[in-house]
Amino acid sequence: MIIVGAKIRILFIVLIVNINNAFGQKNSDSFEIEGIISPSVTKTDSIYLESAFINSELYETNAFSSKVKDGKFHFSGNINYPIGLFLSFQNNDKNFVLSQMIFIDRGTHQLSINDFKYNNYYLLENSPINAEFKNKFLPDYKKILAAEELSVSNENVIKETDYKSIRKDYNNRKILYILKYAKKYPNSFISLWFAIERYSVWGYDDNLLKIYNLLSKNIKQTDTAKKFARMLNEKYFENKIMDLPVKDQNNEFIKYKLTEKFTLVDFWFSNCVPCLIEFPKYKGIYDKYRSKGFDIIAISTDRTEEVEHWKKAVKEKELIWQNYLDENGVQSKKININKFPTNFLLDSNGKIIKKDISAEELKLFLDNNLNQ
């Protein structure tokens, strides 16, 4: 009986623990922010956490809002990992002030706002990523910001071109700083979100892809990092494809141009059987749509000893579109084209619409977009 009683007591304790876990414990992915606003800014009616100028697709949840009552506000929600949002404040006159990035962390935090300063960095208390942000990232980053503002406020900077040039230079400095930080702290979400911020403000830069590649496996597995990687890779290929040094059949270097609404850029070589199989399909599509706004640019990666074989294949297969040579695939390798065929469907601005589109998919796309 003593043994049975002990078992009953153990089961009872386990049951109580499970009930507490189910009902008394907050979701491990939840966050709460208890905020206080100084009386000097009590005109504030509402306060928001939002993605601002960053693509909202990079967030699982990209906005939170709270009314301000008696100088207090409250945010709560669920996040799977730290996210970078921006605080904005709305007063009774419907005016807004936007902060710099603030990192939202899981758990319960406090946020004290003593003033509304444009571009101010606000920090959550009791938050590991905010402590890291304050102590490791911000001190030197703020020096770059201060130097930038000093440069653009110089009375000699009166031309818009000079102003933009300075801002661009400091953007490069910021990116290099983030790159350095990512090397030192690969498991920090700060590098990810600041790389995203730089991309959102200034667009693609090769160093942003380097920053992504330095991030830990743990960060790369997040939805945000996966989506950002797709955006970076797309822009990487767009930039490189449009500036690829290739030769024409007279062995002259040329820079091809996109002159039509849609262009298929196809990478191949003359002994690639799967590549050759596709050409008859392309010919029918090309004949039908060449007058409606479609073009093909074929880039061969044949080795030096096979150049004549490439020329022969172009003639025998009657490839009447634009044909160019990336001898020995030197340039193609630089943009990680290592399987053949590889193709990219581009619009007239060089934006990648589809990679490795099949002839059937290509025909369907053109049917829907060039037959109107």
TINU-683273 format. One record per residue (C-alpha): residue number from 0; x, y negated, z; residue in three letters. Coordinates in steps of 0.5 Angstrom, whole numbers, plus 500, padded with zeros to 3 digits. Layout:
R  num  east  north   up  residuo
R  NUM     X      Y    Z      ala
...
***
This chain:
R  num  east  north   up  residuo
R    0   500    500  500      met
R    1   506    495  501      ile
R    2   509    496  495      ile
R    3   502    495  491      val
R    4   501    489  495      gly
R    5   508    486  493      ala
R    6   506    488  486      lys
R    7   499    484  487      ile
R    8   503    478  490      arg
R    9   508    478  484      ile
R   10   502    478  479      leu
R   11   499    473  482      phe
R   12   505    468  482      ile
R   13   506    470  475      val
R   14   499    468  473      leu
R   15   499    461  477      ile
R   16   506    460  473      val
R   17   503    461  466      asn
R   18   497    457  468      ile
R   19   501    451  470      asn
R   20   505    452  464      asn
R   21   499    452  459      ala
R   22   495    446  463      phe
R   23   500    442  467      gly
R   24   506    442  463      gln
R   25   507    437  457      lys
R   26   508    439  450      asn
R   27   516    439  449      ser
R   28   515    435  442      asp
R   29   511    430  445      ser
R   30   513    423  447      phe
R   31   511    417  451      glu
R   32   513    410  452      ile
R   33   511    406  457      glu
R   34   512    398  455      gly
R   35   512    392  459      ile
R   36   512    385  455      ile
R   37   515    379  459      ser
R   38   510    374  461      pro
R   39   513    369  456      ser
R   40   511    373  450      val
R   41   504    374  453      thr
R   42   500    372  446      lys
R   43   502    378  443      thr
R   44   495    382  442      asp
R   45   498    388  438      ser
R   46   505    392  438      ile
R   47   506    397  432      tyr
R   48   512    403  431      leu
R   49   512    403  423      glu
R   50   516    406  418      ser
R   51   517    399  415      ala
R   52   521    399  408      phe
R   53   523    406  409      ile
R   54   519    411  405      asn
R   55   514    414  409      ser
R   56   515    421  406      glu
R   57   521    421  410      leu
R   58   517    422  416      tyr
R   59   512    427  419      glu
R   60   509    421  423      thr
R   61   511    414  421      asn
R   62   506    410  425      ala
R   63   504    408  432      phe
R   64   500    403  435      ser
R   65   498    400  441      ser
R   66   494    394  444      lys
R   67   497    390  449      val
R   68   493    389  456      lys
R   69   496    385  462      asp
R   70   503    385  459      gly
R   71   503    393  458      lys
R   72   503    397  452      phe
R   73   503    405  451      his
R   74   505    409  445      phe
R   75   504    417  445      ser
R   76   505    422  440      gly
R   77   509    428  438      asn
R   78   515    429  434      ile
R   79   520    435  432      asn
R   80   526    431  433      tyr
R   81   528    423  434      pro
R   82   526    419  429      ile
R   83   528    411  427      gly
R   84   522    407  427      leu
R   85   521    399  427      phe
R   86   517    395  432      leu
R   87   513    389  430      ser
R   88   509    385  434      phe
R   89   502    381  432      gln
R   90   500    375  436      asn
R   91   493    372  436      asn
R   92   495    368  430      asp
R   93   496    374  426      lys
R   94   504    373  426      asn
R   95   509    379  425      phe
R   96   516    379  428      val
R   97   520    385  425      leu
R   98   525    389  430      ser
R   99   531    393  427      gln
R  100   531    400  428      met
R  101   529    403  435      ile
R  102   530    411  436      phe
R  103   524    415  438      ile
R  104   526    421  443      asp
R  105   522    426  446      arg
R  106   520    425  453      gly
R  107   517    420  457      thr
R  108   521    413  457      his
R  109   520    406  459      gln
R  110   521    400  454      leu
R  111   522    393  456      ser
R  112   521    387  452      ile
R  113   523    380  454      asn
R  114   523    376  448      asp
R  115   521    377  440      phe
R  116   528    376  436      lys
R  117   528    378  429      tyr
R  118   533    383  428      asn
R  119   533    385  435      asn
R  120   535    392  437      tyr
R  121   531    395  442      tyr
R  122   533    401  447      leu
R  123   528    406  450      leu
R  124   530    408  457      glu
R  125   531    415  459      asn
R  126   533    417  452      ser
R  127   539    421  450      pro
R  128   539    418  443      ile
R  129   538    411  445      asn
R  130   544    412  450      ala
R  131   548    414  445      glu
R  132   546    409  440      phe
R  133   548    403  445      lys
R  134   554    406  448      asn
R  135   557    409  441      lys
R  136   554    406  435      phe
R  137   552    399  436      leu
R  138   558    396  439      pro
R  139   562    396  433      asp
R  140   556    396  428      tyr
R  141   554    389  431      lys
R  142   561    386  430      lys
R  143   560    388  422      ile
R  144   553    384  423      leu
R  145   556    378  426      ala
R  146   561    377  421      ala
R  147   556    378  416      glu
R  148   551    373  418      glu
R  149   557    368  419      leu
R  150   559    369  412      ser
R  151   552    368  409      val
R  152   551    362  414      ser
R  153   558    358  411      asn
R  154   556    352  408      glu
R  155   560    354  402      asn
R  156   555    359  400      val
R  157   550    356  396      ile
R  158   550    360  390      lys
R  159   545    366  390      glu
R  160   550    370  386      thr
R  161   555    369  392      asp
R  162   550    370  397      tyr
R  163   548    377  394      lys
R  164   555    379  393      ser
R  165   557    378  400      ile
R  166   551    382  403      arg
R  167   553    387  398      lys
R  168   560    387  401      asp
R  169   557    388  408      tyr
R  170   553    393  406      asn
R  171   559    397  403      asn
R  172   562    396  410      arg
R  173   556    398  414      lys
R  174   556    405  410      ile
R  175   563    406  411      leu
R  176   562    405  418      tyr
R  177   556    410  418      ile
R  178   560    415  414      leu
R  179   566    414  420      lys
R  180   561    416  425      tyr
R  181   558    422  422      ala
R  182   565    425  421      lys
R  183   566    424  429      lys
R  184   558    426  431      tyr
R  185   556    430  426      pro
R  186   550    432  430      asn
R  187   547    425  431      ser
R  188   541    423  428      phe
R  189   543    416  428      ile
R  190   547    417  422      ser
R  191   542    420  418      leu
R  192   537    415  420      trp
R  193   542    409  418      phe
R  194   544    412  412      ala
R  195   536    412  410      ile
R  196   536    405  412      glu
R  197   542    403  407      arg
R  198   539    407  402      tyr
R  199   532    404  403      ser
R  200   535    397  403      val
R  201   540    397  397      trp
R  202   539    404  394      gly
R  203   543    410  392      tyr
R  204   551    410  394      asp
R  205   555    416  393      asp
R  206   558    415  400      asn
R  207   551    416  403      leu
R  208   551    423  400      leu
R  209   558    424  403      lys
R  210   554    422  410      ile
R  211   549    427  409      tyr
R  212   554    433  407      asn
R  213   557    431  414      leu
R  214   551    432  418      leu
R  215   550    439  422      ser
R  216   546    445  420      lys
R  217   541    443  425      asn
R  218   540    436  422      ile
R  219   540    438  415      lys
R  220   534    443  417      gln
R  221   529    438  419      thr
R  222   524    436  414      asp
R  223   527    428  414      thr
R  224   534    431  412      ala
R  225   531    436  406      lys
R  226   527    430  403      lys
R  227   533    425  404      phe
R  228   537    430  400      ala
R  229   533    431  395      arg
R  230   532    424  394      met
R  231   540    423  394      leu
R  232   541    429  389      asn
R  233   536    426  384      glu
R  234   539    419  384      lys
R  235   546    422  384      tyr
R  236   545    426  378      phe
R  237   541    420  375      glu
R  238   547    415  376      asn
R  239   552    420  373      lys
R  240   548    423  367      ile
R  241   547    416  364      met
R  242   555    414  365      asp
R  243   558    421  363      leu
R  244   564    420  358      pro
R  245   562    425  352      val
R  246   565    425  345      lys
R  247   561    426  338      asp
R  248   563    430  333      gln
R  249   569    426  330      asn
R  250   572    426  337      asn
R  251   570    419  339      glu
R  252   568    417  346      phe
R  253   561    415  346      ile
R  254   556    412  351      lys
R  255   549    415  349      tyr
R  256   543    411  350      lys
R  257   536    413  352      leu
R  258   532    410  346      thr
R  259   525    414  347      glu
R  260   520    414  352      lys
R  261   522    421  354      phe
R  262   529    425  353      thr
R  263   531    432  355      leu
R  264   539    432  356      val
R  265   541    439  355      asp
R  266   548    442  358      phe
R  267   550    448  354      trp
R  268   556    452  350      phe
R  269   556    455  344      ser
R  270   557    462  346      asn
R  271   551    462  352      cys
R  272   546    466  349      val
R  273   540    464  354      pro
R  274   542    457  351      cys
R  275   541    459  344      leu
R  276   535    462  345      ile
R  277   532    456  347      glu
R  278   534    452  341      phe
R  279   528    455  336      pro
R  280   523    453  342      lys
R  281   526    446  342      tyr
R  282   526    445  335      lys
R  283   518    446  334      gly
R  284   517    441  340      ile
R  285   522    436  337      tyr
R  286   519    436  330      asp
R  287   512    435  333      lys
R  288   514    429  338      tyr
R  289   520    426  336      arg
R  290   516    420  332      ser
R  291   512    419  339      lys
R  292   517    418  343      gly
R  293   521    424  345      phe
R  294   529    425  344      asp
R  295   534    431  346      ile
R  296   541    429  348      ile
R  297   545    436  348      ala
R  298   552    436  351      ile
R  299   556    442  350      ser
R  300   561    444  355      thr
R  301   565    448  350      asp
R  302   573    449  351      arg
R  303   578    446  347      thr
R  304   579    452  343      glu
R  305   572    453  342      glu
R  306   570    446  339      val
R  307   570    448  332      glu
R  308   565    454  334      his
R  309   561    448  337      trp
R  310   561    444  331      lys
R  311   559    451  327      lys
R  312   553    452  332      ala
R  313   550    445  331      val
R  314   550    446  324      lys
R  315   548    453  323      glu
R  316   542    452  328      lys
R  317   540    446  325      glu
R  318   540    442  331      leu
R  319   538    435  328      ile
R  320   538    431  335      trp
R  321   544    428  338      gln
R  322   550    433  340      asn
R  323   556    431  344      tyr
R  324   562    434  347      leu
R  325   564    435  354      asp
R  326   570    438  353      glu
R  327   572    444  358      asn
R  328   566    441  362      gly
R  329   570    437  366      val
R  330   565    431  367      gln
R  331   559    436  368      ser
R  332   563    440  373      lys
R  333   564    433  377      lys
R  334   556    433  378      ile
R  335   556    440  380      asn
R  336   553    443  373      ile
R  337   555    450  373      asn
R  338   550    454  370      lys
R  339   547    454  363      phe
R  340   543    452  360      pro
R  341   541    446  365      thr
R  342   537    441  363      asn
R  343   534    434  365      phe
R  344   528    431  363      leu
R  345   529    423  364      leu
R  346   524    417  363      asp
R  347   526    411  359      ser
R  348   530    408  365      asn
R  349   534    414  366      gly
R  350   529    417  372      lys
R  351   529    424  373      ile
R  352   522    427  372      ile
R  353   524    434  372      lys
R  354   530    439  372      lys
R  355   531    445  369      asp
R  356   524    445  365      ile
R  357   522    450  361      ser
R  358   520    449  354      ala
R  359   513    451  355      glu
R  360   513    446  361      glu
R  361   516    441  357      leu
R  362   511    442  351      lys
R  363   505    441  356      leu
R  364   508    435  359      phe
R  365   509    432  352      leu
R  366   502    434  350      asp
R  367   499    430  356      asn
R  368   504    424  356      asn
R  369   505    423  349      leu
R  370   498    425  345      asn
R  371   494    419  348      gln
***
